[in-house]
Amino acid sequence: MLVSRLIYLNGKMVPQEEAVISVFDHGFLYGDGVFEGIRAYNGRVFRLVEHIRRLYESAHSILLPIPLSREEMIQAVVDTVNANKLRDAYIRLVISRGVGDLGMDPRKCKHSQVIIIADKITLYPKELYEEGLNVITVATRRNIAEALEPKIKSLNYLNNIHAKIEANRAGVLEAIMLTNQGYICEGTGDNIFIYRRGELLTPPAYLGILEGITREAIIELAKQEGIPLREVPFTRHDLYVSDECFLTGTAAEVIPVIEVDQRQIGDGIPGPVTGRLIELFRNLTQHEGTPLN
């Protein structure tokens, strides 16, 4: 049974059937806007302050005004989750450039729009968190930073969608994109880690990754556990011969990878380092965050 949600739309809670935007909105016409995906667990919004910081930094970078202060935005997120009577939720926070004309000039958009959606999400089947995921690397390369700064979490996700289409056609649920130089970059919606020769490796920001909030949490947890970790470039070969691999993201959380391009990773089952970090992350999400009530 589908549940009708209340959507925060420019300061008002609106039934989802009535939550509409203009066809002249530049977020719709041109992908001109920014967004965040956020999770609530056990009555707390996980790392909400960090998500809001990244949202405002993305907006600032593209000269997109946000009509709320950061404190007001935090409260709007909390209010939206509470209005929908959720304690565990996926939250999509969108800032679009607003209504303009059919040209792309952002100066024609006089008022940006704030949209907050709170609902449930299931990105991967539950069993894959225990059994592991098969993925592929794809021909679609990650956008270069000189063309579109990857730290800006923009509404234009066509690069990622191209890669997702390749994954769909290959019959797998996720794809790994490379940089133009052939280094492993990230998934369509996830960051990537490998464990090899006793240390955890993840691509550095300068390769063009989005610096994920979950990625940062895993880096912190690994350091707390004394797991050696480096942010360094690595290749498909390094990925193929790694002992363990996992993906991280707000929607995906932490999910093991057991096969890449038909190459088995390690023993073909989720490894102990991955398992430990999944356990630590799940515990963290249950106790850290902005309270909903």
ROSEDREN-580792 format. One record per residue (C-alpha): residue number from 1; y, x, z. Coordinates in nm, 4 decimals, always signed. Example, Ala and Ser with C-alpha at 12.3 -4.5 7.8 and 13.67 -1.06 7.14 Angstrom:
! residues 2
pos 1, py -0.4500, px +1.2300, pz +0.7800
pos 2, py -0.1060, px +1.3670, pz +0.7140
//
This chain:
! residues 293
pos 1, py +0.0000, px +0.0000, pz +0.0000
pos 2, py +0.3364, px +0.1444, pz -0.1023
pos 3, py +0.5991, px +0.1639, pz +0.1690
pos 4, py +0.9607, px +0.1011, pz +0.0721
pos 5, py +1.1776, px +0.3788, pz +0.2127
pos 6, py +1.5407, px +0.3865, pz +0.3122
pos 7, py +1.7351, px +0.6443, pz +0.1132
pos 8, py +2.0512, px +0.8160, pz +0.2320
pos 9, py +2.2970, px +0.7762, pz -0.0545
pos 10, py +2.6489, px +0.9035, pz -0.0013
pos 11, py +2.6700, px +0.8036, pz +0.3627
pos 12, py +2.4712, px +0.4777, pz +0.3500
pos 13, py +2.1058, px +0.3924, pz +0.4078
pos 14, py +1.9910, px +0.2045, pz +0.0987
pos 15, py +1.6486, px +0.0510, pz +0.0193
pos 16, py +1.4797, px +0.2719, pz -0.2379
pos 17, py +1.4858, px -0.0093, pz -0.4949
pos 18, py +1.8657, px -0.0084, pz -0.4742
pos 19, py +1.9137, px +0.3682, pz -0.4519
pos 20, py +2.0412, px +0.4353, pz -0.8036
pos 21, py +2.2673, px +0.6890, pz -0.9696
pos 22, py +2.4721, px +0.6697, pz -1.2873
pos 23, py +2.3246, px +0.7860, pz -1.6173
pos 24, py +2.6447, px +0.9900, pz -1.6435
pos 25, py +2.5606, px +1.1896, pz -1.3314
pos 26, py +2.5499, px +1.5579, pz -1.4266
pos 27, py +2.2528, px +1.6186, pz -1.2006
pos 28, py +2.0621, px +1.3857, pz -1.4336
pos 29, py +2.2242, px +1.4954, pz -1.7597
pos 30, py +2.2271, px +1.8713, pz -1.7044
pos 31, py +2.0345, px +1.9582, pz -1.3884
pos 32, py +2.3731, px +2.0465, pz -1.2372
pos 33, py +2.3036, px +2.0408, pz -0.8665
pos 34, py +2.1011, px +2.1934, pz -0.5855
pos 35, py +1.8260, px +2.0729, pz -0.3567
pos 36, py +1.6036, px +2.1552, pz -0.0619
pos 37, py +1.2529, px +2.0468, pz +0.0267
pos 38, py +1.2129, px +2.0251, pz +0.4048
pos 39, py +0.9267, px +1.9274, pz +0.6374
pos 40, py +0.9146, px +1.7417, pz +0.9660
pos 41, py +0.6169, px +1.7936, pz +1.1934
pos 42, py +0.5379, px +1.6200, pz +1.5204
pos 43, py +0.8884, px +1.4786, pz +1.5576
pos 44, py +1.0724, px +1.8008, pz +1.4682
pos 45, py +1.2340, px +1.9095, pz +1.1415
pos 46, py +1.1026, px +2.2586, pz +1.0736
pos 47, py +1.3715, px +2.5234, pz +1.0265
pos 48, py +1.6318, px +2.2685, pz +0.9300
pos 49, py +1.9206, px +2.5056, pz +1.0020
pos 50, py +1.7750, px +2.7639, pz +0.7626
pos 51, py +1.7266, px +2.5046, pz +0.4887
pos 52, py +2.0817, px +2.3764, pz +0.5294
pos 53, py +2.2162, px +2.7316, pz +0.5174
pos 54, py +2.0356, px +2.7949, pz +0.1887
pos 55, py +2.1556, px +2.4606, pz +0.0484
pos 56, py +2.5189, px +2.5425, pz +0.1194
pos 57, py +2.4825, px +2.8955, pz -0.0145
pos 58, py +2.3329, px +2.7596, pz -0.3387
pos 59, py +2.6146, px +2.5058, pz -0.3711
pos 60, py +2.8823, px +2.7652, pz -0.2953
pos 61, py +2.7435, px +2.9959, pz -0.5623
pos 62, py +2.7841, px +2.7297, pz -0.8338
pos 63, py +3.1192, px +2.5977, pz -0.7013
pos 64, py +2.9628, px +2.2660, pz -0.6046
pos 65, py +3.1538, px +2.0986, pz -0.3180
pos 66, py +2.9529, px +1.9230, pz -0.0473
pos 67, py +3.1447, px +1.6396, pz +0.1211
pos 68, py +2.9755, px +1.6923, pz +0.4598
pos 69, py +2.9940, px +1.9758, pz +0.7104
pos 70, py +2.6679, px +2.1560, pz +0.7880
pos 71, py +2.6490, px +1.9790, pz +1.1239
pos 72, py +2.7027, px +1.6419, pz +0.9551
pos 73, py +2.4330, px +1.7234, pz +0.6984
pos 74, py +2.1847, px +1.8146, pz +0.9704
pos 75, py +2.2547, px +1.4827, pz +1.1400
pos 76, py +2.2191, px +1.2941, pz +0.8099
pos 77, py +1.8731, px +1.4470, pz +0.7590
pos 78, py +1.7657, px +1.3541, pz +1.1117
pos 79, py +1.9065, px +1.0024, pz +1.0709
pos 80, py +1.7196, px +0.9515, pz +0.7426
pos 81, py +1.3839, px +1.0521, pz +0.8906
pos 82, py +1.4437, px +0.8328, pz +1.1954
pos 83, py +1.5511, px +0.5373, pz +0.9800
pos 84, py +1.2126, px +0.5557, pz +0.8089
pos 85, py +1.0282, px +0.5799, pz +1.1431
pos 86, py +0.8568, px +0.9039, pz +1.0450
pos 87, py +0.7481, px +1.1889, pz +1.2707
pos 88, py +0.5722, px +1.3871, pz +0.9971
pos 89, py +0.7568, px +1.3824, pz +0.6664
pos 90, py +0.8602, px +1.5611, pz +0.3513
pos 91, py +1.2367, px +1.5481, pz +0.3034
pos 92, py +1.4110, px +1.5974, pz -0.0290
pos 93, py +1.7826, px +1.6712, pz +0.0038
pos 94, py +1.9736, px +1.6633, pz -0.3256
pos 95, py +2.3372, px +1.7438, pz -0.4036
pos 96, py +2.4354, px +1.6571, pz -0.7603
pos 97, py +2.7625, px +1.7364, pz -0.9349
pos 98, py +2.8259, px +1.3643, pz -0.9667
pos 99, py +2.9444, px +1.1308, pz -1.2378
pos 100, py +3.1250, px +1.2853, pz -1.5348
pos 101, py +3.1220, px +1.2313, pz -1.9087
pos 102, py +2.8717, px +1.3355, pz -2.1742
pos 103, py +3.0233, px +1.6820, pz -2.1934
pos 104, py +2.8997, px +1.9523, pz -1.9611
pos 105, py +3.2373, px +2.0471, pz -1.8075
pos 106, py +3.1882, px +2.0174, pz -1.4288
pos 107, py +3.5611, px +1.9550, pz -1.3820
pos 108, py +3.5031, px +1.6025, pz -1.5150
pos 109, py +3.2865, px +1.5249, pz -1.2106
pos 110, py +3.5248, px +1.4190, pz -0.9353
pos 111, py +3.2794, px +1.3511, pz -0.6532
pos 112, py +2.9472, px +1.5186, pz -0.5798
pos 113, py +2.6615, px +1.3011, pz -0.4547
pos 114, py +2.4420, px +1.3480, pz -0.1474
pos 115, py +2.0917, px +1.1977, pz -0.1591
pos 116, py +1.8286, px +1.2351, pz +0.1145
pos 117, py +1.4745, px +1.1040, pz +0.0733
pos 118, py +1.2147, px +1.1086, pz +0.3528
pos 119, py +0.8533, px +1.0278, pz +0.2711
pos 120, py +0.4991, px +1.1659, pz +0.2872
pos 121, py +0.3630, px +1.4342, pz +0.0561
pos 122, py +0.0175, px +1.5721, pz -0.0230
pos 123, py +0.0450, px +1.8635, pz -0.2634
pos 124, py -0.3147, px +1.9869, pz -0.2558
pos 125, py -0.6399, px +1.8188, pz -0.1449
pos 126, py -0.7245, px +1.8932, pz +0.2185
pos 127, py -1.0513, px +2.0694, pz +0.1342
pos 128, py -0.8718, px +2.3378, pz -0.0679
pos 129, py -0.7054, px +2.4650, pz +0.2490
pos 130, py -1.0562, px +2.5449, pz +0.3754
pos 131, py -1.2280, px +2.6391, pz +0.0494
pos 132, py -0.9429, px +2.8033, pz -0.1420
pos 133, py -0.7609, px +2.7473, pz -0.4687
pos 134, py -0.8271, px +2.8664, pz -0.8254
pos 135, py -0.5104, px +2.9669, pz -1.0139
pos 136, py -0.4082, px +3.1348, pz -1.3374
pos 137, py -0.1295, px +3.3613, pz -1.4506
pos 138, py +0.0657, px +3.2127, pz -1.7397
pos 139, py +0.2608, px +3.3190, pz -2.0460
pos 140, py +0.5801, px +3.1524, pz -1.9202
pos 141, py +0.7852, px +3.4248, pz -1.7535
pos 142, py +1.0104, px +3.3687, pz -1.4543
pos 143, py +1.3766, px +3.3250, pz -1.5415
pos 144, py +1.5598, px +3.6548, pz -1.5214
pos 145, py +1.8228, px +3.6860, pz -1.2502
pos 146, py +2.0858, px +3.7774, pz -1.5100
pos 147, py +2.0416, px +3.4305, pz -1.6634
pos 148, py +2.0009, px +3.2177, pz -1.3507
pos 149, py +2.0220, px +3.3577, pz -0.9983
pos 150, py +1.6841, px +3.2741, pz -0.8363
pos 151, py +1.8402, px +3.2398, pz -0.4905
pos 152, py +2.0110, px +2.9240, pz -0.6178
pos 153, py +1.7655, px +2.6381, pz -0.5649
pos 154, py +1.8968, px +2.4341, pz -0.8537
pos 155, py +1.7925, px +2.0991, pz -0.9975
pos 156, py +1.7003, px +2.2748, pz -1.3232
pos 157, py +1.3274, px +2.3384, pz -1.2769
pos 158, py +1.2256, px +2.3452, pz -1.6426
pos 159, py +1.1083, px +2.7072, pz -1.6158
pos 160, py +0.8674, px +2.6072, pz -1.3401
pos 161, py +0.7603, px +2.2926, pz -1.5240
pos 162, py +0.6687, px +2.4952, pz -1.8330
pos 163, py +0.4363, px +2.7025, pz -1.6156
pos 164, py +0.2966, px +2.3909, pz -1.4481
pos 165, py +0.2102, px +2.2460, pz -1.7886
pos 166, py +0.0111, px +2.5615, pz -1.8647
pos 167, py -0.1742, px +2.5195, pz -1.5346
pos 168, py -0.2476, px +2.1545, pz -1.6132
pos 169, py -0.3840, px +2.2422, pz -1.9570
pos 170, py -0.6075, px +2.5070, pz -1.8002
pos 171, py -0.7425, px +2.2581, pz -1.5471
pos 172, py -0.6042, px +2.4314, pz -1.2375
pos 173, py -0.3487, px +2.3157, pz -0.9822
pos 174, py -0.1152, px +2.6132, pz -0.9735
pos 175, py +0.0141, px +2.8903, pz -1.1978
pos 176, py +0.1503, px +3.2343, pz -1.1165
pos 177, py +0.4496, px +3.3513, pz -1.3181
pos 178, py +0.5263, px +3.7137, pz -1.3980
pos 179, py +0.8573, px +3.8895, pz -1.4411
pos 180, py +0.9685, px +4.0143, pz -1.7811
pos 181, py +0.8394, px +4.3559, pz -1.6740
pos 182, py +0.4932, px +4.2166, pz -1.6010
pos 183, py +0.5042, px +4.2149, pz -1.2207
pos 184, py +0.3721, px +3.9234, pz -1.0188
pos 185, py +0.6667, px +3.7013, pz -0.9246
pos 186, py +0.5786, px +3.3605, pz -0.7771
pos 187, py +0.4067, px +3.0305, pz -0.8395
pos 188, py +0.5647, px +2.7185, pz -0.9866
pos 189, py +0.6660, px +2.6102, pz -0.6390
pos 190, py +0.5231, px +2.8740, pz -0.4067
pos 191, py +0.5638, px +3.2346, pz -0.3010
pos 192, py +0.2620, px +3.4645, pz -0.3156
pos 193, py +0.1061, px +3.7179, pz -0.0788
pos 194, py -0.1922, px +3.9480, pz -0.1224
pos 195, py -0.3827, px +4.1475, pz +0.1373
pos 196, py -0.5123, px +4.4786, pz +0.0068
pos 197, py -0.6245, px +4.8020, pz +0.1715
pos 198, py -0.5190, px +4.6886, pz +0.5143
pos 199, py -0.1689, px +4.5655, pz +0.4377
pos 200, py +0.0012, px +4.2466, pz +0.3320
pos 201, py +0.2126, px +4.2620, pz +0.0146
pos 202, py +0.4637, px +4.0139, pz -0.1257
pos 203, py +0.7082, px +4.0495, pz -0.4171
pos 204, py +1.0604, px +4.1552, pz -0.3151
pos 205, py +1.3630, px +3.9344, pz -0.3717
pos 206, py +1.5081, px +4.1609, pz -0.6412
pos 207, py +1.2219, px +4.0713, pz -0.8767
pos 208, py +1.3644, px +3.7200, pz -0.9100
pos 209, py +1.1767, px +3.5169, pz -0.6511
pos 210, py +1.3152, px +3.2307, pz -0.4490
pos 211, py +1.3197, px +3.3539, pz -0.0890
pos 212, py +1.1161, px +3.0752, pz +0.0635
pos 213, py +1.1613, px +2.9470, pz +0.4167
pos 214, py +0.7830, px +2.9417, pz +0.4661
pos 215, py +0.7633, px +3.2932, pz +0.3195
pos 216, py +1.0083, px +3.4158, pz +0.5825
pos 217, py +0.8062, px +3.2469, pz +0.8576
pos 218, py +0.4881, px +3.4197, pz +0.7390
pos 219, py +0.6634, px +3.7584, pz +0.7280
pos 220, py +0.7765, px +3.7035, pz +1.0886
pos 221, py +0.4289, px +3.5973, pz +1.2008
pos 222, py +0.2624, px +3.8938, pz +1.0285
pos 223, py +0.4978, px +4.1341, pz +1.2056
pos 224, py +0.4295, px +3.9647, pz +1.5395
pos 225, py +0.0563, px +4.0081, pz +1.4802
pos 226, py +0.0983, px +4.3726, pz +1.3889
pos 227, py -0.0206, px +4.3196, pz +1.0312
pos 228, py +0.1309, px +4.5924, pz +0.8090
pos 229, py +0.3553, px +4.4274, pz +0.5503
pos 230, py +0.5594, px +4.5498, pz +0.2558
pos 231, py +0.7839, px +4.3690, pz +0.0079
pos 232, py +0.6949, px +4.5606, pz -0.3087
pos 233, py +0.6258, px +4.4889, pz -0.6773
pos 234, py +0.2612, px +4.4604, pz -0.7774
pos 235, py +0.0729, px +4.3794, pz -1.0967
pos 236, py -0.1997, px +4.1415, pz -1.2068
pos 237, py -0.4493, px +4.4235, pz -1.1540
pos 238, py -0.3404, px +4.4556, pz -0.7913
pos 239, py -0.3806, px +4.0805, pz -0.7540
pos 240, py -0.7256, px +4.0784, pz -0.9153
pos 241, py -0.8606, px +4.3522, pz -0.6859
pos 242, py -0.6956, px +4.2275, pz -0.3665
pos 243, py -0.9073, px +4.1407, pz -0.0638
pos 244, py -0.7195, px +3.8166, pz +0.0057
pos 245, py -0.4473, px +3.6081, pz -0.1532
pos 246, py -0.2511, px +3.3042, pz -0.0431
pos 247, py +0.0491, px +3.0980, pz -0.1453
pos 248, py +0.3302, px +2.9701, pz +0.0745
pos 249, py +0.5844, px +2.6922, pz +0.0332
pos 250, py +0.7415, px +2.4027, pz +0.2166
pos 251, py +0.5206, px +2.1463, pz +0.0442
pos 252, py +0.2137, px +2.3705, pz +0.0060
pos 253, py +0.2446, px +2.5259, pz +0.3530
pos 254, py -0.0065, px +2.8154, pz +0.3461
pos 255, py -0.3017, px +2.7812, pz +0.1086
pos 256, py -0.5706, px +3.0416, pz +0.0257
pos 257, py -0.6408, px +3.1559, pz -0.3304
pos 258, py -0.9984, px +3.2604, pz -0.4099
pos 259, py -0.9849, px +3.3028, pz -0.7889
pos 260, py -0.7193, px +3.4206, pz -1.0343
pos 261, py -0.7771, px +3.4153, pz -1.4122
pos 262, py -1.1529, px +3.3724, pz -1.3428
pos 263, py -1.1519, px +3.6880, pz -1.1262
pos 264, py -1.2926, px +3.6325, pz -0.7791
pos 265, py -1.0613, px +3.7412, pz -0.4991
pos 266, py -1.2422, px +3.9366, pz -0.2289
pos 267, py -1.5604, px +3.7602, pz -0.1229
pos 268, py -1.4596, px +3.4383, pz -0.2964
pos 269, py -1.3784, px +3.2636, pz +0.0299
pos 270, py -1.0567, px +3.2483, pz +0.2343
pos 271, py -1.0251, px +3.5740, pz +0.4269
pos 272, py -0.9666, px +3.6335, pz +0.7988
pos 273, py -0.6047, px +3.7473, pz +0.7659
pos 274, py -0.5204, px +3.4367, pz +0.5637
pos 275, py -0.7023, px +3.2186, pz +0.8149
pos 276, py -0.5176, px +3.3709, pz +1.1068
pos 277, py -0.1780, px +3.3257, pz +0.9430
pos 278, py -0.2591, px +2.9633, pz +0.8554
pos 279, py -0.3486, px +2.9020, pz +1.2205
pos 280, py -0.0306, px +3.0674, pz +1.3465
pos 281, py +0.1887, px +2.8834, pz +1.0975
pos 282, py +0.0425, px +2.5442, pz +1.1843
pos 283, py +0.0990, px +2.6122, pz +1.5516
pos 284, py +0.4578, px +2.7180, pz +1.4787
pos 285, py +0.5367, px +2.3980, pz +1.2916
pos 286, py +0.4217, px +2.1865, pz +1.5844
pos 287, py +0.6615, px +2.3474, pz +1.8299
pos 288, py +0.9643, px +2.4742, pz +1.6384
pos 289, py +1.2396, px +2.2670, pz +1.4815
pos 290, py +1.5273, px +2.0250, pz +1.5232
pos 291, py +1.4171, px +1.7246, pz +1.7347
pos 292, py +1.4312, px +1.3871, pz +1.5640
pos 293, py +1.5095, px +1.1945, pz +1.8838
//
